[in-house]
Amino acid sequence: MTAADLSRRPATADQVGGPVAARRSPADLLVALLVVAWIPAVLLADRGASLPTQRALGVGSALLLLALLTRESALVRVQVAVLVAYAMVVEYTFSVGLGAYEYRLDNVPLFVPPGHGLVYLAALCLGRSALLAAARRWLVPLTAALALGYGLHGVTLAERHDAVGLFWAGCLVWFLWRGRAPLVYVAAFGVVTWLEWVGTALGTWAWAEVDPVLGVITMGNPPSGVAGAYCYLDAAALTVAPLLLRRWSGRAGDETAA
């Protein structure tokens, strides 16, 4: 399955977390606001903290994620699990392995895995909310314009030249145009950009000046379009989770029949 296959077909209501009419509620906005507030709180607490404190922040983040998932369907829980697993492969490959970015203690902090799940859940809740649905007609093109503008700033006016950010901004626009759930990607742009601004400003992590593979493509700190890269994680969750659930349901049915 290619990256294009991951996001080409429109999402059904079930693929983005259950029947839309049933899932749109003020609680979705509260979940998103809680996550957006939790992110800087954890990063501030981690600033200069020891490894045991960092682990405690990880446990707290995991407990929060589990608590928020109790109100979600089995599909959303599997989506979050898929995204966290995929994200950790990316983290250890690009941070620990390649050094595209480095965390303060040269590790992958324990709060990062549940943090990825929380970010996805916030984007999902916003993406299925009535607030974003009502503004869909103008919000999707506005987000595309903002992403491209941010990416162009990175290669023209930014202090650090950021060619990677412009490329990822283009990826985000592609997901907004062809993706299964454009409003989820709209929300991901806001949440991930906020996360990256806070994390790099506090020194929780820092991006390398050039890409670690070719060693010549410039990167900002953070890259301007990093939300476009994160959309690949979202697309994987939206695509793979329904397939896993169908397979598990089929096996359960076979066992029951036996």
Phi, psi and omega per residue, in radians:
M1 nan 2.238 -3.127
T2 -1.572 2.970 3.095
A3 -1.069 -0.590 3.111
A4 -1.128 -0.702 3.118
D5 -1.102 -0.532 -3.100
L6 -1.116 -0.448 -3.006
S7 -2.313 0.117 -2.987
R8 -1.280 -0.829 -3.045
R9 -1.395 2.489 3.111
P10 -1.069 2.553 3.126
A11 -1.345 2.503 2.953
T12 -1.429 2.947 3.121
A13 -1.041 -0.689 -3.111
D14 -1.149 -0.587 -3.080
Q15 -1.196 -0.394 3.125
V16 -1.863 0.479 2.929
G17 1.950 0.387 3.077
G18 1.928 3.001 3.135
P19 -0.924 2.209 -2.986
V20 -1.037 -0.778 -3.098
A21 -1.068 -0.591 -3.093
A22 -1.374 -0.427 -3.006
R23 -1.686 -0.300 -3.133
R24 -1.310 2.021 -3.113
S25 -2.721 2.774 3.085
P26 -1.008 -0.455 -3.137
A27 -1.082 -0.550 3.106
D28 -1.065 -0.736 3.120
L29 -1.171 -0.636 3.113
L30 -1.130 -0.705 3.103
V31 -1.070 -0.806 -3.141
A32 -1.084 -0.758 3.130
L33 -1.119 -0.672 3.116
L34 -1.085 -0.766 3.139
V35 -1.142 -0.763 -3.130
V36 -1.097 -0.535 3.072
A37 -1.423 -0.601 -3.103
W38 -1.150 -0.674 -3.081
I39 -0.964 -0.998 3.141
P40 -1.161 -0.508 3.124
A41 -1.106 -0.789 3.128
V42 -1.163 -0.776 -3.115
L43 -1.152 -0.625 3.063
L44 -1.156 -0.742 3.137
A45 -1.149 -0.517 -3.126
D46 -1.366 -0.316 -3.061
R47 -1.081 1.929 -3.135
G48 1.347 0.110 -3.079
A49 -1.355 2.785 3.090
S50 -1.410 2.979 3.127
L51 -1.075 -0.739 3.084
P52 -1.048 -0.686 3.096
T53 -1.138 -0.712 3.110
Q54 -1.055 -0.702 3.112
R55 -1.166 -0.669 3.098
A56 -1.101 -0.674 3.075
L57 -1.119 -0.603 3.086
G58 -1.158 -0.744 3.114
V59 -1.104 -0.763 3.122
G60 -1.084 -0.711 3.122
S61 -1.155 -0.690 3.116
A62 -1.137 -0.722 3.123
L63 -1.127 -0.698 3.100
L64 -1.098 -0.785 3.129
L65 -1.049 -0.802 3.135
L66 -1.085 -0.699 3.126
A67 -1.108 -0.750 -3.131
L68 -1.201 -0.517 -3.128
L69 -1.315 -0.231 3.138
T70 -1.143 -0.397 3.136
R71 -1.606 0.010 -3.051
E72 -1.770 2.837 3.109
S73 -1.302 2.920 3.075
A74 -1.049 -0.617 3.137
L75 -1.070 -0.819 -3.131
V76 -1.128 -0.675 3.123
R77 -1.085 -0.708 3.105
V78 -1.203 -0.678 3.078
Q79 -1.000 -0.803 3.135
V80 -1.098 -0.743 3.132
A81 -1.088 -0.750 3.123
V82 -1.089 -0.801 -3.107
L83 -1.108 -0.762 -3.128
V84 -1.096 -0.742 3.131
A85 -1.102 -0.799 3.127
Y86 -1.112 -0.755 -3.112
A87 -1.092 -0.641 -3.117
M88 -1.234 -0.572 3.020
V89 -1.084 -0.762 3.115
V90 -1.101 -0.780 -3.116
E91 -1.024 -0.879 -3.062
Y92 -1.282 -0.448 3.096
T93 -1.309 -0.891 -2.988
F94 -1.568 -0.444 3.107
S95 -1.613 -1.126 -3.088
V96 -1.204 -0.768 -3.053
G97 -1.350 -0.923 -3.007
L98 -1.750 -0.359 3.128
G99 1.309 0.511 3.084
A100 -1.117 -0.544 3.025
Y101 -2.635 2.708 -3.086
E102 -2.279 2.406 3.061
Y103 -1.480 2.836 -3.016
R104 -0.958 -0.714 -3.098
L105 -1.778 0.347 3.123
D106 0.991 0.631 3.110
N107 -2.387 -3.063 2.913
V108 -1.837 1.837 -3.054
P109 -0.972 2.602 -3.083
L110 -1.117 -0.391 3.133
F111 -1.411 -0.123 -3.102
V112 -1.212 -0.830 -3.139
P113 -1.006 -0.935 3.094
P114 -1.145 -0.468 3.098
G115 -1.069 -0.726 3.076
H116 -1.062 -0.739 3.112
G117 -1.100 -0.701 3.132
L118 -1.154 -0.726 3.126
V119 -1.087 -0.786 3.117
Y120 -1.096 -0.756 -3.122
L121 -1.097 -0.690 3.098
A122 -1.106 -0.773 3.119
A123 -1.117 -0.695 3.129
L124 -1.125 -0.808 -3.134
C125 -1.084 -0.744 3.094
L126 -1.159 -0.717 -3.088
G127 -1.126 -0.479 3.133
R128 -1.761 0.079 -3.080
S129 -1.316 2.667 3.098
A130 -1.135 -0.546 -3.116
L131 -1.050 -0.880 -3.140
L132 -1.267 -0.610 3.141
A133 -1.068 -0.672 -3.128
A134 -1.185 -0.458 -3.096
A135 -1.810 0.168 -3.002
R136 -0.951 -0.733 -3.009
R137 -1.008 -0.707 -3.119
W138 -1.800 -0.337 -3.059
L139 -1.268 -0.676 -3.134
V140 -1.125 -0.901 3.100
P141 -1.132 -0.565 3.098
L142 -1.119 -0.755 3.119
T143 -1.087 -0.720 3.105
A144 -1.067 -0.749 3.137
A145 -1.144 -0.743 3.118
L146 -1.103 -0.743 -3.135
A147 -1.100 -0.789 3.132
L148 -1.170 -0.683 3.103
G149 -1.086 -0.736 3.105
Y150 -1.103 -0.755 3.127
G151 -1.123 -0.713 3.115
L152 -1.170 -0.609 3.064
H153 -1.045 -0.645 -3.106
G154 -1.144 -0.415 -3.140
V155 -1.875 0.094 3.138
T156 -2.182 -0.995 -2.982
L157 -1.903 -0.255 -3.055
A158 -1.170 2.658 3.108
E159 -1.072 -0.686 -3.140
R160 -1.973 2.155 -3.124
H161 -1.067 2.426 -2.917
D162 -2.430 1.260 3.123
A163 -1.220 -0.648 3.114
V164 -1.062 -0.723 3.136
G165 -1.062 -0.702 3.110
L166 -1.132 -0.703 3.101
F167 -1.076 -0.808 -3.132
W168 -1.181 -0.544 3.043
A169 -1.083 -0.691 3.067
G170 -1.101 -0.663 3.080
C171 -1.083 -0.734 3.129
L172 -1.076 -0.774 3.120
V173 -1.056 -0.692 3.105
W174 -1.089 -0.756 3.108
F175 -1.122 -0.674 3.115
L176 -1.120 -0.586 -3.091
W177 -1.425 -0.782 -3.024
R178 -1.976 -0.009 -3.006
G179 -1.278 2.827 3.123
R180 -1.151 -0.631 -3.019
A181 -2.419 1.395 -3.054
P182 -0.976 -0.635 -3.101
L183 -1.228 -0.494 3.032
V184 -1.140 -0.688 3.124
Y185 -1.250 -0.588 3.020
V186 -1.015 -0.862 -3.132
A187 -1.133 -0.693 3.130
A188 -1.063 -0.656 3.104
F189 -1.014 -0.801 -3.134
G190 -1.192 -0.836 -3.057
V191 -1.198 -0.790 -3.092
V192 -1.200 -0.697 3.113
T193 -1.080 -0.738 3.077
W194 -1.053 -0.824 3.133
L195 -1.009 -0.801 -3.097
E196 -1.184 -0.705 3.103
W197 -1.047 -0.823 -3.100
V198 -1.163 -0.846 -3.070
G199 -1.074 -0.742 -3.140
T200 -1.318 -0.600 3.118
A201 -1.126 -0.636 -3.134
L202 -1.471 -0.144 -3.139
G203 1.390 0.304 3.089
T204 -1.127 -0.668 3.006
W205 -2.558 2.838 3.124
A206 -2.474 2.412 3.141
W207 -1.531 2.542 3.069
A208 -1.158 2.794 -3.108
E209 -1.343 -0.457 3.094
V210 -2.345 2.798 -3.120
D211 -1.128 2.566 -3.043
P212 -1.434 -0.138 -3.079
V213 -1.580 -1.035 3.138
L214 -1.549 -0.463 3.122
G215 1.290 0.318 -3.102
V216 -2.315 -0.316 -3.067
I217 -1.531 2.144 -3.023
T218 -1.279 2.616 3.115
M219 -2.336 2.475 3.041
G220 -1.461 3.070 3.100
N221 -2.247 1.459 0.134
P222 -1.570 2.883 2.992
P223 -1.046 2.413 -3.002
S224 -1.087 -0.630 -3.078
G225 -1.830 0.501 -3.041
V226 -1.007 -0.443 3.089
A227 -1.072 -0.495 3.089
G228 -1.127 -0.653 3.077
A229 -1.171 -0.691 -3.124
Y230 -1.134 -0.477 -3.133
C231 -1.098 -0.435 3.070
Y232 -1.138 -0.606 3.059
L233 -1.147 -0.798 3.120
D234 -1.037 -0.769 -3.126
A235 -1.091 -0.680 3.108
A236 -1.104 -0.754 3.132
A237 -1.111 -0.791 -3.109
L238 -1.146 -0.511 -3.066
T239 -1.571 -0.816 -2.986
V240 -1.357 -0.642 -3.063
A241 -0.999 -0.829 3.114
P242 -1.077 -0.608 3.116
L243 -1.135 -0.752 3.121
L244 -1.121 -0.746 -3.137
L245 -1.101 -0.728 3.115
R246 -1.107 -0.700 3.141
R247 -1.152 -0.776 3.135
W248 -1.135 -0.690 3.135
S249 -1.129 -0.670 3.108
G250 -1.144 -0.690 3.107
R251 -1.177 -0.702 3.125
A252 -1.111 -0.673 3.117
G253 -1.145 -0.689 3.118
D254 -1.128 -0.699 -3.137
E255 -1.183 -0.658 3.116
T256 -1.140 -0.729 -3.139
A257 -1.145 -0.622 3.131
A258 -1.194 nan nan
